[in-house]
Amino acid sequence: MKPPSVRTSRPGLDDERVLIVLCSLFKGAPDHAMKTFIEHVAATGSVGDFADRLALLILPRPTEAIEMKDDAGEQVENDEEGYEIKREQVLAKIRTLVSMICRFYSSMRSPGRRARSSPT
């Protein structure tokens, strides 16, 4: 039996104005839900419908990116290098959508973030 199309199982996704953002924690990216959705899109033949509107948002904790190691086993020098290595790993695991956008967001490094005091 053929799985239902994304259009029938997810109302509103056929609207070309809808941006689909799949989020995952850094260490587990791509997570199971992310891979399952992408595999479903590929299996239903909807890749062309979603490729330009599908984005991955990877959410690192403060030290996760800088803890990444390159292929030679050397620790990266900065967060951006860690993000690039993780991006390559994520996209290698999701080969069905080559043109997919993959971005990272760390609330600790966000430029407009205000420091908040914790209640005592």
N, C-alpha and C positions, 0 to 999 in steps of 0.2 A: 504494500500500500504506500502510495506517495504521500509524504508529509504535507500538511496544509501550507499554502503560500504565506509568506510574511504578511502580505497585504490582508489576507483574511484573518490571520491570527493576531495581528497588531493593528487595531483601527488607528487611522491617522498617519501611519508611516508612508502611505502612498502620496501624501502631500509633499510636493517638491520643496516647500519652504521649511520642512522639518529637518533639523540637524540631529542626527543620532549620535549621542556621546556615550561610549561605553567606558566605565571607570573601573580601575583595579588598583589595589595596593601595589607598591613597587616590587617587593620581594616575590609576590605571587603572580606577577603579570607575565603573560596573559592568564587571567583566572578562568575557571571552568565556565562560568556564565558567559564571559566574553567569547571564548572559543566556541561554545555551543551556539550562540547567536550567529556568529560569522559562518560556521559550518552550515547552519540552517539556511542562511541567505544564499550560500553557494549551492546547496542541494536543491533549492527551489528555483534556481536560475535567475535570481533577482540581483545578482552582483552588479550588473550595469545600472540598475535602478538606484542602488545605494552607495556605490563606490565614491561618488563625489560628496556625499552627505554623511558619511560615517567617519567618526573620529574616535581614537582611543585616548583617554586621559589617565595617565599613570600618576599615582599620588605617593611620592616618597616621604618617609619619615626623615627627620633632620639629618641623620648621618648615613642613610642607606646609599645614596649616590656616591659619596666619597669613599665608601667601603668596597666599591666594585673593583674588580681586577681585570686587566686586559688579557689577551690570549697568551701572553708570555708569563702570566702570573704576577705581574707588577701592579701594585695599587695605583689607581688613577690619581692625578694631581689636583683635580677639582670636580665639582658637581657636574659641570657640563660634559666632561669626559665620561663620567659615570652614566649620565643620561644617554649619551650616544651609544655606549656599549649595551645598555638595557634596551634601547630602541632597536638595535640590530638583532638582539636576542628575541624580542617580542615579534618583530616582523618576520623573522626566520621561522617562527612557530606558526604564523598565520600567513601562509603563502597564497591563499585563495584570493586576497585583495591586495594587489601590489601597490596601488596608488593611495592606500589608506594613510590618513594623517595620524601621527602619534606624538602627543605632547605630554609634558610633565608639569606638575604644579605643586609647589611646596609652600604651604602657608607661612612657614617660618622665614622664607626668603622673599615673600611678596612685598613689592614696594609700597604701599599704603597701609600696611598692617600696623595697628597701634598696639602698644604694649598694654596689657590689662593686668591689674593686680588681682591676686587670688584672695578670696575672703578669708579672714583669719578667725 
